[in-house]
Amino acid sequence: MKKVLMCILITLCFIITGCASNNKEEMDILKDVTITIKKDTLNNTGATILIEDYSNQANEYGIEYRIDKKINDTWVELSPIPEEITWTTRKYFVDENKKLEFNYNWENLYGKLEKGDYRLVKYVHSIDSDKMYYIFVEFSI
């Protein structure tokens, strides 16, 4: 029950904060954590992302993500195709090399992305400070 409640709270925080985040300066970014797209994996239906966490904090990552599109120099959160999205509550941690990979196929959530500038946004939960942070990677289709 506690995990379900935490997942709901995290998802609500992600949605509420995500809707208000239109640029880099408005997000609470976690330093020493990077997110990149693995070479030769990006296409209009998905990508493999690589997270490297050198923050020396206990951070956990969920499967959740969102995609924003840059429209007239403003980041706008894309609306997912399904009205309700159910994410698993499983948490992931970096390995002994301080790395973590996620393979994302966003076609079911967003369809095929049209040409444009996008960013994939993920939350990071710092267990040490019990605070939510965001990391993102920008890309173009």
N, C-alpha and C positions, 0 to 999 in steps of 0.2 A: 504494500500500500504506500509506503514511504517513497519507493522508487517511482511509482506511478504519479504521485503528487509532485515530486521533484521534476519529473519529465514534463508535466503539465505546466508548472511554473516556469521552467526553462523555455519551453516552447512559447508561452505567452510573452515572456521577456524578449525572446528573439523576434517575435512578430511585432510587438509594440515598438521596440527600439529600432527594428529594421525599417518599419514604415516611416520613421522620422529621420533616418540616416540618409542624407542626400550627398554627402561628400566625405572625404577622408577625415577632415578635422572633427566631424561630429561623432565618429566612432571611437570607443575606448579601445585603443590598439594595444596588444600585448607585445612588449619589446622582447627581442631575442627569440621570437618565433616567426618563422617564415613559411609561406605557402607558395608553391610553384606548380606549374603544369608540367608533367613529365613529357619529355621530348617525344614528338611524333604521336601523341595520343589525342590531341585536340581535334574535334570535328564539330559539326553543328548539332550533334545528338549526345555528346558526352566528352569526357576527358578523365585522365588519371591525375590526381593531385598528390603532391608530396609535401608533407609537413615536416619541418625540422625545428625541434624545440631545444634551444640552448639556454633556457631561462632559469634553470636550476630551481624551478618550482614544480610542485606536483600538479600537473594539469591533466584534465581529462577531456576527451573529444567525443562528441556524438556523431551519428551518421547524418544528422540534419544539415541542410545548407539551403541557401536561397540564391537566386540569380537576379542581379540588377542590370538594367540597360541604361546606357548614357543617352539621354535625349536632351538636345539643346544645352549641353554642358551641365546637366543635372542628372544624378543617379536616381532612377525610378525602379522600384521593386516590381518585378514581373509577377503577374497573377498566375498561379498554377492552374492547369486545366481541371484537375479534380477539385471539387469544392472542399473536400476534407482530405487532409493528408495525415496518415498515421505513421509516426516514426517509432522505431524500436528504442527501448530505454537503455540498450547496451552501451557501455562506455568503452572507449579505446584509449590506449596509452602508447607513447612512443616506445620503440624497442631499445635495445642496448646501444644502438648507434644514434639514438635520439631522433629516429625517423618513423614516420607513419604514412602509409599510402591508402587512398580511397579511390576506387574506380566508380565513377559516376556516369550513369546514363540518364540524362534529364529529359529525354524525349517523352516519357510518360507524364512528367510533371509540367513541362513547358512546351512540348512539341519541338520541332526542328527550329533552331535559332536562325533568324534571318541575318543578313550581313549587318554588322554594326559592332559597337564597343560594349563589352559586358564586364561584369565582375562576379565571381563566385564568392559568397560570404559564408563563413562558418563561425560558430561561437566556440570559445574555449572557456572551460570552467576551471578556475584556479582553486584547487582544494585547500591550499595554504591560507589564502585570504578569503575564500568563499565568495569570490567576485567573478562576474562574467566579463569576458573580453571578446573582441572580434578580430578575426584575421580574414584577409581577402586577397584574391589574385585577379588582376585585370587581364582581359584577353579580347581579341578581335576575331570575328568570323568573316 
